[in-house]
């Protein structure tokens, strides 16, 4: 959950850094008109894909740990010395 919140915060940071731009999309044959910069949109899309991959990897690791140790309690996984 924390990884998702961190990645959403990074997406919002990139979105606000780009700002709201008015203009045409970047077309190759029209150099005289102002156009919006597509780089922030590409960075946000890349960040979304990376965060999806990291989230699915974290869920897979958590699932495998649960299947192997038959618990999701962190104290039992650490093997506390009090027992």
Phi and psi restraints in degrees (range 20) as a CNS / XPLOR table:
assign (resid 1 and name C) (resid 2 and name N)
       (resid 2 and name CA) (resid 2 and name C) 1.0 -65.5 20.0 2
assign (resid 2 and name N) (resid 2 and name CA)
       (resid 2 and name C) (resid 3 and name N) 1.0 -35.9 20.0 2
assign (resid 2 and name C) (resid 3 and name N)
       (resid 3 and name CA) (resid 3 and name C) 1.0 -65.4 20.0 2
assign (resid 3 and name N) (resid 3 and name CA)
       (resid 3 and name C) (resid 4 and name N) 1.0 -37.6 20.0 2
assign (resid 3 and name C) (resid 4 and name N)
       (resid 4 and name CA) (resid 4 and name C) 1.0 -65.9 20.0 2
assign (resid 4 and name N) (resid 4 and name CA)
       (resid 4 and name C) (resid 5 and name N) 1.0 -42.9 20.0 2
assign (resid 4 and name C) (resid 5 and name N)
       (resid 5 and name CA) (resid 5 and name C) 1.0 -64.9 20.0 2
assign (resid 5 and name N) (resid 5 and name CA)
       (resid 5 and name C) (resid 6 and name N) 1.0 -39.1 20.0 2
assign (resid 5 and name C) (resid 6 and name N)
       (resid 6 and name CA) (resid 6 and name C) 1.0 -65.2 20.0 2
assign (resid 6 and name N) (resid 6 and name CA)
       (resid 6 and name C) (resid 7 and name N) 1.0 -42.1 20.0 2
assign (resid 6 and name C) (resid 7 and name N)
       (resid 7 and name CA) (resid 7 and name C) 1.0 -69.6 20.0 2
assign (resid 7 and name N) (resid 7 and name CA)
       (resid 7 and name C) (resid 8 and name N) 1.0 -37.6 20.0 2
assign (resid 7 and name C) (resid 8 and name N)
       (resid 8 and name CA) (resid 8 and name C) 1.0 -65.2 20.0 2
assign (resid 8 and name N) (resid 8 and name CA)
       (resid 8 and name C) (resid 9 and name N) 1.0 -36.3 20.0 2
assign (resid 8 and name C) (resid 9 and name N)
       (resid 9 and name CA) (resid 9 and name C) 1.0 -64.1 20.0 2
assign (resid 9 and name N) (resid 9 and name CA)
       (resid 9 and name C) (resid 10 and name N) 1.0 -38.7 20.0 2
assign (resid 9 and name C) (resid 10 and name N)
       (resid 10 and name CA) (resid 10 and name C) 1.0 -66.7 20.0 2
assign (resid 10 and name N) (resid 10 and name CA)
       (resid 10 and name C) (resid 11 and name N) 1.0 -37.2 20.0 2
assign (resid 10 and name C) (resid 11 and name N)
       (resid 11 and name CA) (resid 11 and name C) 1.0 -64.6 20.0 2
assign (resid 11 and name N) (resid 11 and name CA)
       (resid 11 and name C) (resid 12 and name N) 1.0 -43.5 20.0 2
assign (resid 11 and name C) (resid 12 and name N)
       (resid 12 and name CA) (resid 12 and name C) 1.0 -66.3 20.0 2
assign (resid 12 and name N) (resid 12 and name CA)
       (resid 12 and name C) (resid 13 and name N) 1.0 -34.9 20.0 2
assign (resid 12 and name C) (resid 13 and name N)
       (resid 13 and name CA) (resid 13 and name C) 1.0 -63.9 20.0 2
assign (resid 13 and name N) (resid 13 and name CA)
       (resid 13 and name C) (resid 14 and name N) 1.0 -45.4 20.0 2
assign (resid 13 and name C) (resid 14 and name N)
       (resid 14 and name CA) (resid 14 and name C) 1.0 -64.3 20.0 2
assign (resid 14 and name N) (resid 14 and name CA)
       (resid 14 and name C) (resid 15 and name N) 1.0 -37.7 20.0 2
assign (resid 14 and name C) (resid 15 and name N)
       (resid 15 and name CA) (resid 15 and name C) 1.0 -66.7 20.0 2
assign (resid 15 and name N) (resid 15 and name CA)
       (resid 15 and name C) (resid 16 and name N) 1.0 -42.1 20.0 2
assign (resid 15 and name C) (resid 16 and name N)
       (resid 16 and name CA) (resid 16 and name C) 1.0 -75.1 20.0 2
assign (resid 16 and name N) (resid 16 and name CA)
       (resid 16 and name C) (resid 17 and name N) 1.0 -28.8 20.0 2
assign (resid 16 and name C) (resid 17 and name N)
       (resid 17 and name CA) (resid 17 and name C) 1.0 -67.9 20.0 2
assign (resid 17 and name N) (resid 17 and name CA)
       (resid 17 and name C) (resid 18 and name N) 1.0 -30.8 20.0 2
assign (resid 17 and name C) (resid 18 and name N)
       (resid 18 and name CA) (resid 18 and name C) 1.0 -71.8 20.0 2
assign (resid 18 and name N) (resid 18 and name CA)
       (resid 18 and name C) (resid 19 and name N) 1.0 -32.8 20.0 2
assign (resid 18 and name C) (resid 19 and name N)
       (resid 19 and name CA) (resid 19 and name C) 1.0 74.8 20.0 2
assign (resid 19 and name N) (resid 19 and name CA)
       (resid 19 and name C) (resid 20 and name N) 1.0 170.8 20.0 2
assign (resid 19 and name C) (resid 20 and name N)
       (resid 20 and name CA) (resid 20 and name C) 1.0 -92.5 20.0 2
assign (resid 20 and name N) (resid 20 and name CA)
       (resid 20 and name C) (resid 21 and name N) 1.0 118.4 20.0 2
assign (resid 20 and name C) (resid 21 and name N)
       (resid 21 and name CA) (resid 21 and name C) 1.0 -111.9 20.0 2
assign (resid 21 and name N) (resid 21 and name CA)
       (resid 21 and name C) (resid 22 and name N) 1.0 141.6 20.0 2
assign (resid 21 and name C) (resid 22 and name N)
       (resid 22 and name CA) (resid 22 and name C) 1.0 -108.9 20.0 2
assign (resid 22 and name N) (resid 22 and name CA)
       (resid 22 and name C) (resid 23 and name N) 1.0 136.2 20.0 2
assign (resid 22 and name C) (resid 23 and name N)
       (resid 23 and name CA) (resid 23 and name C) 1.0 157.1 20.0 2
assign (resid 23 and name N) (resid 23 and name CA)
       (resid 23 and name C) (resid 24 and name N) 1.0 -176.3 20.0 2
assign (resid 23 and name C) (resid 24 and name N)
       (resid 24 and name CA) (resid 24 and name C) 1.0 -84.9 20.0 2
assign (resid 24 and name N) (resid 24 and name CA)
       (resid 24 and name C) (resid 25 and name N) 1.0 158.9 20.0 2
assign (resid 24 and name C) (resid 25 and name N)
       (resid 25 and name CA) (resid 25 and name C) 1.0 -68.1 20.0 2
assign (resid 25 and name N) (resid 25 and name CA)
       (resid 25 and name C) (resid 26 and name N) 1.0 157.2 20.0 2
assign (resid 25 and name C) (resid 26 and name N)
       (resid 26 and name CA) (resid 26 and name C) 1.0 -70.6 20.0 2
assign (resid 26 and name N) (resid 26 and name CA)
       (resid 26 and name C) (resid 27 and name N) 1.0 113.5 20.0 2
assign (resid 26 and name C) (resid 27 and name N)
       (resid 27 and name CA) (resid 27 and name C) 1.0 -115.3 20.0 2
assign (resid 27 and name N) (resid 27 and name CA)
       (resid 27 and name C) (resid 28 and name N) 1.0 142.4 20.0 2
assign (resid 27 and name C) (resid 28 and name N)
       (resid 28 and name CA) (resid 28 and name C) 1.0 -71.0 20.0 2
assign (resid 28 and name N) (resid 28 and name CA)
       (resid 28 and name C) (resid 29 and name N) 1.0 -34.8 20.0 2
assign (resid 28 and name C) (resid 29 and name N)
       (resid 29 and name CA) (resid 29 and name C) 1.0 -87.1 20.0 2
assign (resid 29 and name N) (resid 29 and name CA)
       (resid 29 and name C) (resid 30 and name N) 1.0 -3.0 20.0 2
assign (resid 29 and name C) (resid 30 and name N)
       (resid 30 and name CA) (resid 30 and name C) 1.0 -121.5 20.0 2
assign (resid 30 and name N) (resid 30 and name CA)
       (resid 30 and name C) (resid 31 and name N) 1.0 89.5 20.0 2
assign (resid 30 and name C) (resid 31 and name N)
       (resid 31 and name CA) (resid 31 and name C) 1.0 -90.3 20.0 2
assign (resid 31 and name N) (resid 31 and name CA)
       (resid 31 and name C) (resid 32 and name N) 1.0 -14.5 20.0 2
assign (resid 31 and name C) (resid 32 and name N)
       (resid 32 and name CA) (resid 32 and name C) 1.0 -82.8 20.0 2
assign (resid 32 and name N) (resid 32 and name CA)
       (resid 32 and name C) (resid 33 and name N) 1.0 -15.5 20.0 2
assign (resid 32 and name C) (resid 33 and name N)
       (resid 33 and name CA) (resid 33 and name C) 1.0 -94.6 20.0 2
assign (resid 33 and name N) (resid 33 and name CA)
       (resid 33 and name C) (resid 34 and name N) 1.0 150.5 20.0 2
assign (resid 33 and name C) (resid 34 and name N)
       (resid 34 and name CA) (resid 34 and name C) 1.0 -74.6 20.0 2
assign (resid 34 and name N) (resid 34 and name CA)
       (resid 34 and name C) (resid 35 and name N) 1.0 140.2 20.0 2
assign (resid 34 and name C) (resid 35 and name N)
       (resid 35 and name CA) (resid 35 and name C) 1.0 -135.5 20.0 2
assign (resid 35 and name N) (resid 35 and name CA)
       (resid 35 and name C) (resid 36 and name N) 1.0 159.1 20.0 2
assign (resid 35 and name C) (resid 36 and name N)
       (resid 36 and name CA) (resid 36 and name C) 1.0 -79.6 20.0 2
assign (resid 36 and name N) (resid 36 and name CA)
       (resid 36 and name C) (resid 37 and name N) 1.0 152.1 20.0 2
assign (resid 36 and name C) (resid 37 and name N)
       (resid 37 and name CA) (resid 37 and name C) 1.0 -83.1 20.0 2
assign (resid 37 and name N) (resid 37 and name CA)
       (resid 37 and name C) (resid 38 and name N) 1.0 121.4 20.0 2
assign (resid 37 and name C) (resid 38 and name N)
       (resid 38 and name CA) (resid 38 and name C) 1.0 -82.9 20.0 2
assign (resid 38 and name N) (resid 38 and name CA)
       (resid 38 and name C) (resid 39 and name N) 1.0 -6.5 20.0 2
assign (resid 38 and name C) (resid 39 and name N)
       (resid 39 and name CA) (resid 39 and name C) 1.0 -62.8 20.0 2
assign (resid 39 and name N) (resid 39 and name CA)
       (resid 39 and name C) (resid 40 and name N) 1.0 -45.7 20.0 2
assign (resid 39 and name C) (resid 40 and name N)
       (resid 40 and name CA) (resid 40 and name C) 1.0 -61.2 20.0 2
assign (resid 40 and name N) (resid 40 and name CA)
       (resid 40 and name C) (resid 41 and name N) 1.0 -36.2 20.0 2
assign (resid 40 and name C) (resid 41 and name N)
       (resid 41 and name CA) (resid 41 and name C) 1.0 -66.3 20.0 2
assign (resid 41 and name N) (resid 41 and name CA)
       (resid 41 and name C) (resid 42 and name N) 1.0 -39.0 20.0 2
assign (resid 41 and name C) (resid 42 and name N)
       (resid 42 and name CA) (resid 42 and name C) 1.0 -67.6 20.0 2
assign (resid 42 and name N) (resid 42 and name CA)
       (resid 42 and name C) (resid 43 and name N) 1.0 -37.6 20.0 2
assign (resid 42 and name C) (resid 43 and name N)
       (resid 43 and name CA) (resid 43 and name C) 1.0 -66.0 20.0 2
assign (resid 43 and name N) (resid 43 and name CA)
       (resid 43 and name C) (resid 44 and name N) 1.0 -40.0 20.0 2
assign (resid 43 and name C) (resid 44 and name N)
       (resid 44 and name CA) (resid 44 and name C) 1.0 -66.3 20.0 2
assign (resid 44 and name N) (resid 44 and name CA)
       (resid 44 and name C) (resid 45 and name N) 1.0 -42.0 20.0 2
assign (resid 44 and name C) (resid 45 and name N)
       (resid 45 and name CA) (resid 45 and name C) 1.0 -62.8 20.0 2
assign (resid 45 and name N) (resid 45 and name CA)
       (resid 45 and name C) (resid 46 and name N) 1.0 -41.5 20.0 2
assign (resid 45 and name C) (resid 46 and name N)
       (resid 46 and name CA) (resid 46 and name C) 1.0 -64.5 20.0 2
assign (resid 46 and name N) (resid 46 and name CA)
       (resid 46 and name C) (resid 47 and name N) 1.0 -41.2 20.0 2
assign (resid 46 and name C) (resid 47 and name N)
       (resid 47 and name CA) (resid 47 and name C) 1.0 -65.2 20.0 2
assign (resid 47 and name N) (resid 47 and name CA)
       (resid 47 and name C) (resid 48 and name N) 1.0 -36.3 20.0 2
assign (resid 47 and name C) (resid 48 and name N)
       (resid 48 and name CA) (resid 48 and name C) 1.0 -64.8 20.0 2
assign (resid 48 and name N) (resid 48 and name CA)
       (resid 48 and name C) (resid 49 and name N) 1.0 -42.6 20.0 2
assign (resid 48 and name C) (resid 49 and name N)
       (resid 49 and name CA) (resid 49 and name C) 1.0 -65.8 20.0 2
assign (resid 49 and name N) (resid 49 and name CA)
       (resid 49 and name C) (resid 50 and name N) 1.0 -42.1 20.0 2
assign (resid 49 and name C) (resid 50 and name N)
       (resid 50 and name CA) (resid 50 and name C) 1.0 -65.6 20.0 2
assign (resid 50 and name N) (resid 50 and name CA)
       (resid 50 and name C) (resid 51 and name N) 1.0 -42.5 20.0 2
assign (resid 50 and name C) (resid 51 and name N)
       (resid 51 and name CA) (resid 51 and name C) 1.0 -67.1 20.0 2
assign (resid 51 and name N) (resid 51 and name CA)
       (resid 51 and name C) (resid 52 and name N) 1.0 -34.0 20.0 2
assign (resid 51 and name C) (resid 52 and name N)
       (resid 52 and name CA) (resid 52 and name C) 1.0 -64.9 20.0 2
assign (resid 52 and name N) (resid 52 and name CA)
       (resid 52 and name C) (resid 53 and name N) 1.0 -41.9 20.0 2
assign (resid 52 and name C) (resid 53 and name N)
       (resid 53 and name CA) (resid 53 and name C) 1.0 -64.3 20.0 2
assign (resid 53 and name N) (resid 53 and name CA)
       (resid 53 and name C) (resid 54 and name N) 1.0 -42.5 20.0 2
assign (resid 53 and name C) (resid 54 and name N)
       (resid 54 and name CA) (resid 54 and name C) 1.0 -67.1 20.0 2
assign (resid 54 and name N) (resid 54 and name CA)
       (resid 54 and name C) (resid 55 and name N) 1.0 -37.8 20.0 2
assign (resid 54 and name C) (resid 55 and name N)
       (resid 55 and name CA) (resid 55 and name C) 1.0 -66.6 20.0 2
assign (resid 55 and name N) (resid 55 and name CA)
       (resid 55 and name C) (resid 56 and name N) 1.0 -44.4 20.0 2
assign (resid 55 and name C) (resid 56 and name N)
       (resid 56 and name CA) (resid 56 and name C) 1.0 -66.6 20.0 2
assign (resid 56 and name N) (resid 56 and name CA)
       (resid 56 and name C) (resid 57 and name N) 1.0 -36.1 20.0 2
assign (resid 56 and name C) (resid 57 and name N)
       (resid 57 and name CA) (resid 57 and name C) 1.0 -65.7 20.0 2
assign (resid 57 and name N) (resid 57 and name CA)
       (resid 57 and name C) (resid 58 and name N) 1.0 -42.0 20.0 2
assign (resid 57 and name C) (resid 58 and name N)
       (resid 58 and name CA) (resid 58 and name C) 1.0 -64.7 20.0 2
assign (resid 58 and name N) (resid 58 and name CA)
       (resid 58 and name C) (resid 59 and name N) 1.0 -40.6 20.0 2
assign (resid 58 and name C) (resid 59 and name N)
       (resid 59 and name CA) (resid 59 and name C) 1.0 -65.9 20.0 2
assign (resid 59 and name N) (resid 59 and name CA)
       (resid 59 and name C) (resid 60 and name N) 1.0 -37.6 20.0 2
assign (resid 59 and name C) (resid 60 and name N)
       (resid 60 and name CA) (resid 60 and name C) 1.0 -65.9 20.0 2
assign (resid 60 and name N) (resid 60 and name CA)
       (resid 60 and name C) (resid 61 and name N) 1.0 -40.8 20.0 2
assign (resid 60 and name C) (resid 61 and name N)
       (resid 61 and name CA) (resid 61 and name C) 1.0 -64.8 20.0 2
assign (resid 61 and name N) (resid 61 and name CA)
       (resid 61 and name C) (resid 62 and name N) 1.0 -42.4 20.0 2
assign (resid 61 and name C) (resid 62 and name N)
       (resid 62 and name CA) (resid 62 and name C) 1.0 -64.3 20.0 2
assign (resid 62 and name N) (resid 62 and name CA)
       (resid 62 and name C) (resid 63 and name N) 1.0 -39.8 20.0 2
assign (resid 62 and name C) (resid 63 and name N)
       (resid 63 and name CA) (resid 63 and name C) 1.0 -65.8 20.0 2
assign (resid 63 and name N) (resid 63 and name CA)
       (resid 63 and name C) (resid 64 and name N) 1.0 -44.5 20.0 2
assign (resid 63 and name C) (resid 64 and name N)
       (resid 64 and name CA) (resid 64 and name C) 1.0 -65.3 20.0 2
assign (resid 64 and name N) (resid 64 and name CA)
       (resid 64 and name C) (resid 65 and name N) 1.0 -36.9 20.0 2
assign (resid 64 and name C) (resid 65 and name N)
       (resid 65 and name CA) (resid 65 and name C) 1.0 -65.4 20.0 2
assign (resid 65 and name N) (resid 65 and name CA)
       (resid 65 and name C) (resid 66 and name N) 1.0 -40.9 20.0 2
assign (resid 65 and name C) (resid 66 and name N)
       (resid 66 and name CA) (resid 66 and name C) 1.0 -65.4 20.0 2
assign (resid 66 and name N) (resid 66 and name CA)
       (resid 66 and name C) (resid 67 and name N) 1.0 -42.7 20.0 2
assign (resid 66 and name C) (resid 67 and name N)
       (resid 67 and name CA) (resid 67 and name C) 1.0 -66.4 20.0 2
assign (resid 67 and name N) (resid 67 and name CA)
       (resid 67 and name C) (resid 68 and name N) 1.0 -35.9 20.0 2
assign (resid 67 and name C) (resid 68 and name N)
       (resid 68 and name CA) (resid 68 and name C) 1.0 -77.5 20.0 2
assign (resid 68 and name N) (resid 68 and name CA)
       (resid 68 and name C) (resid 69 and name N) 1.0 -43.6 20.0 2
assign (resid 68 and name C) (resid 69 and name N)
       (resid 69 and name CA) (resid 69 and name C) 1.0 -97.7 20.0 2
assign (resid 69 and name N) (resid 69 and name CA)
       (resid 69 and name C) (resid 70 and name N) 1.0 -7.9 20.0 2
assign (resid 69 and name C) (resid 70 and name N)
       (resid 70 and name CA) (resid 70 and name C) 1.0 59.6 20.0 2
assign (resid 70 and name N) (resid 70 and name CA)
       (resid 70 and name C) (resid 71 and name N) 1.0 26.5 20.0 2
assign (resid 70 and name C) (resid 71 and name N)
       (resid 71 and name CA) (resid 71 and name C) 1.0 -157.2 20.0 2
assign (resid 71 and name N) (resid 71 and name CA)
       (resid 71 and name C) (resid 72 and name N) 1.0 157.7 20.0 2
assign (resid 71 and name C) (resid 72 and name N)
       (resid 72 and name CA) (resid 72 and name C) 1.0 -122.0 20.0 2
assign (resid 72 and name N) (resid 72 and name CA)
       (resid 72 and name C) (resid 73 and name N) 1.0 11.9 20.0 2
assign (resid 72 and name C) (resid 73 and name N)
       (resid 73 and name CA) (resid 73 and name C) 1.0 -77.8 20.0 2
assign (resid 73 and name N) (resid 73 and name CA)
       (resid 73 and name C) (resid 74 and name N) 1.0 124.3 20.0 2
assign (resid 73 and name C) (resid 74 and name N)
       (resid 74 and name CA) (resid 74 and name C) 1.0 -67.7 20.0 2
assign (resid 74 and name N) (resid 74 and name CA)
       (resid 74 and name C) (resid 75 and name N) 1.0 -32.5 20.0 2
assign (resid 74 and name C) (resid 75 and name N)
       (resid 75 and name CA) (resid 75 and name C) 1.0 -65.3 20.0 2
assign (resid 75 and name N) (resid 75 and name CA)
       (resid 75 and name C) (resid 76 and name N) 1.0 -39.4 20.0 2
assign (resid 75 and name C) (resid 76 and name N)
       (resid 76 and name CA) (resid 76 and name C) 1.0 -71.0 20.0 2
assign (resid 76 and name N) (resid 76 and name CA)
       (resid 76 and name C) (resid 77 and name N) 1.0 -34.8 20.0 2
assign (resid 76 and name C) (resid 77 and name N)
       (resid 77 and name CA) (resid 77 and name C) 1.0 -70.0 20.0 2
assign (resid 77 and name N) (resid 77 and name CA)
       (resid 77 and name C) (resid 78 and name N) 1.0 -33.6 20.0 2
assign (resid 77 and name C) (resid 78 and name N)
       (resid 78 and name CA) (resid 78 and name C) 1.0 -72.2 20.0 2
assign (resid 78 and name N) (resid 78 and name CA)
       (resid 78 and name C) (resid 79 and name N) 1.0 -26.9 20.0 2
assign (resid 78 and name C) (resid 79 and name N)
       (resid 79 and name CA) (resid 79 and name C) 1.0 74.6 20.0 2
assign (resid 79 and name N) (resid 79 and name CA)
       (resid 79 and name C) (resid 80 and name N) 1.0 63.1 20.0 2
assign (resid 79 and name C) (resid 80 and name N)
       (resid 80 and name CA) (resid 80 and name C) 1.0 -60.4 20.0 2
assign (resid 80 and name N) (resid 80 and name CA)
       (resid 80 and name C) (resid 81 and name N) 1.0 147.0 20.0 2
assign (resid 80 and name C) (resid 81 and name N)
       (resid 81 and name CA) (resid 81 and name C) 1.0 -83.8 20.0 2
assign (resid 81 and name N) (resid 81 and name CA)
       (resid 81 and name C) (resid 82 and name N) 1.0 -3.3 20.0 2
assign (resid 81 and name C) (resid 82 and name N)
       (resid 82 and name CA) (resid 82 and name C) 1.0 -73.2 20.0 2
assign (resid 82 and name N) (resid 82 and name CA)
       (resid 82 and name C) (resid 83 and name N) 1.0 -23.0 20.0 2
